[in-house]
Amino acid sequence: MAYYECVFIARQDISATQVEELTENFSKIINDEGGKVALVESWGLRSLAYRIKKNRKGHYVMMHLDAPASAIHEMERQMGISENVLRQLTIKIDEFPEGPSVMMRANTRDDRPRRPFGGDARPAREERPAPSSDVATAAPAVAEKGESA
């Protein structure tokens, strides 16, 4: 069997429990066809880049699947029939990535450097370097060229 990653977007006006039911239905299809669902991540209600079927937001769900191609085709067919699924994308991957997905890691934001406590991180005016004299002398030379032309 092959490894797949499937992300689908459900309509914004359905509840989170209905999204979980959709996910369970798609997982059941995979299990009935002889595959297994390795991971399910719900990314929550997010804004869409553009309107899709009059929706500006959607519930995002990602699933890692270890299933035969026939199971994937059946799941995609059911997603196409469902009126609650706006978009779906299933890709074949070599192996499942370790740890949480990038979307789930983005909420921690521990990789960013922290600003110093106590307000503005910029140095005071006295500590800033003075402008170099090259910039001050270059500006009048450009103005003189413009007048002579």
C-alpha positions as CSV (number, residue, x, y, z in Angstrom):
1,M,0.0,0.0,0.0
2,A,1.0,3.6,-0.6
3,Y,1.1,6.6,1.7
4,Y,-1.2,9.6,0.9
5,E,-1.8,13.0,2.4
6,C,-5.3,14.3,1.9
7,V,-6.5,17.9,2.8
8,F,-10.1,18.9,2.4
9,I,-12.0,22.1,3.1
10,A,-15.5,21.9,4.4
11,R,-18.1,24.7,4.3
12,Q,-18.0,27.4,6.9
13,D,-21.6,27.2,7.9
14,I,-21.4,23.6,9.2
15,S,-20.5,22.9,12.8
16,A,-17.2,21.4,14.1
17,T,-19.1,18.2,15.0
18,Q,-20.4,17.9,11.5
19,V,-16.8,18.3,10.2
20,E,-15.8,15.4,12.6
21,E,-18.6,13.3,11.2
22,L,-17.4,14.0,7.6
23,T,-13.9,13.0,8.7
24,E,-15.2,9.8,10.3
25,N,-17.2,8.9,7.2
26,F,-14.1,9.3,5.0
27,S,-12.0,7.3,7.5
28,K,-14.6,4.6,7.4
29,I,-14.3,4.4,3.6
30,I,-10.6,4.0,3.9
31,N,-10.8,1.3,6.6
32,D,-13.5,-0.6,4.7
33,E,-11.3,-0.8,1.6
34,G,-8.4,-2.2,3.5
35,G,-6.4,0.9,4.4
36,K,-5.8,2.8,7.6
37,V,-5.8,6.4,8.7
38,A,-2.5,7.2,10.4
39,L,-3.3,10.8,11.5
40,V,-6.1,13.3,11.4
41,E,-5.4,17.0,12.1
42,S,-8.2,19.6,12.2
43,W,-6.7,23.0,11.3
44,G,-10.0,24.7,12.2
45,L,-11.9,27.5,10.5
46,R,-9.6,29.5,8.3
47,S,-10.0,32.3,5.8
48,L,-9.8,31.3,2.1
49,A,-7.7,33.2,-0.4
50,Y,-10.7,33.7,-2.6
51,R,-14.4,32.8,-2.5
52,I,-15.3,29.2,-3.3
53,K,-19.0,28.6,-3.8
54,K,-19.9,31.8,-2.0
55,N,-17.8,30.9,1.1
56,R,-15.1,33.1,2.5
57,K,-14.0,30.7,5.2
58,G,-13.7,26.9,5.5
59,H,-12.9,24.1,8.0
60,Y,-9.6,22.6,7.0
61,V,-8.8,18.9,7.8
62,M,-5.7,16.9,6.9
63,M,-5.4,13.1,7.0
64,H,-2.4,10.8,6.5
65,L,-3.6,7.6,4.8
66,D,-1.9,4.2,4.2
67,A,-4.3,2.8,1.7
68,P,-4.6,1.1,-1.7
69,A,-5.4,3.3,-4.7
70,S,-9.0,2.0,-4.9
71,A,-9.7,3.3,-1.4
72,I,-8.4,6.7,-2.3
73,H,-10.5,6.8,-5.5
74,E,-13.6,5.9,-3.6
75,M,-12.9,8.5,-0.9
76,E,-12.3,11.2,-3.5
77,R,-15.5,10.2,-5.3
78,Q,-17.5,10.5,-2.0
79,M,-15.9,13.9,-1.4
80,G,-16.9,15.1,-4.8
81,I,-20.5,14.0,-4.1
82,S,-20.7,15.7,-0.7
83,E,-22.0,19.2,-0.8
84,N,-20.2,20.1,2.4
85,V,-16.8,19.6,0.9
86,L,-15.6,22.7,-1.0
87,R,-12.2,21.5,-2.2
88,Q,-10.0,18.5,-1.6
89,L,-6.5,17.5,-2.6
90,T,-4.8,14.1,-2.2
91,I,-1.2,13.6,-2.9
92,K,1.1,10.5,-2.8
93,I,4.0,10.8,-0.4
94,D,7.1,8.6,0.2
95,E,6.7,8.6,4.0
96,F,4.8,10.3,6.7
97,P,6.5,13.3,8.2
98,E,7.6,13.2,11.8
99,G,5.7,15.3,14.4
100,P,2.9,17.8,13.8
101,S,2.3,19.4,10.4
102,V,3.6,22.9,9.5
103,M,0.2,24.4,10.1
104,M,0.0,23.1,13.6
105,R,3.6,24.2,14.4
106,A,2.8,27.7,13.1
107,N,0.8,28.4,16.3
108,T,3.7,27.9,18.6
109,R,6.0,30.6,17.0
110,D,8.9,29.7,19.2
111,D,11.4,30.0,16.4
112,R,11.0,33.8,16.3
113,P,13.5,35.9,18.3
114,R,11.8,37.8,21.1
115,R,11.9,41.5,21.5
116,P,13.4,42.9,24.6
117,F,10.9,43.6,27.4
118,G,10.0,47.2,28.0
119,G,8.8,48.8,24.7
120,D,10.8,49.9,21.7
121,A,13.6,47.7,20.5
122,R,15.3,50.5,18.6
123,P,18.2,52.3,20.2
124,A,17.8,55.8,21.5
125,R,18.6,58.7,19.1
126,E,22.0,59.3,20.8
127,E,23.0,55.7,20.2
128,R,22.1,55.7,16.5
129,P,24.9,56.1,14.0
130,A,25.1,59.5,12.2
131,P,24.4,59.5,8.5
132,S,27.5,59.0,6.4
133,S,28.9,62.0,4.6
134,D,28.8,60.1,1.2
135,V,25.1,60.2,1.1
136,A,25.0,64.0,1.9
137,T,27.5,64.8,-0.9
138,A,25.9,62.6,-3.5
139,A,22.5,64.3,-3.4
140,P,23.7,67.8,-4.6
141,A,25.7,66.2,-7.4
142,V,22.6,64.5,-8.8
143,A,20.7,67.8,-8.6
144,E,23.5,69.7,-10.5
145,K,23.4,67.1,-13.3
146,G,19.6,67.5,-13.6
147,E,20.0,71.3,-14.0
148,S,22.6,71.1,-16.7
149,A,20.7,68.7,-18.9
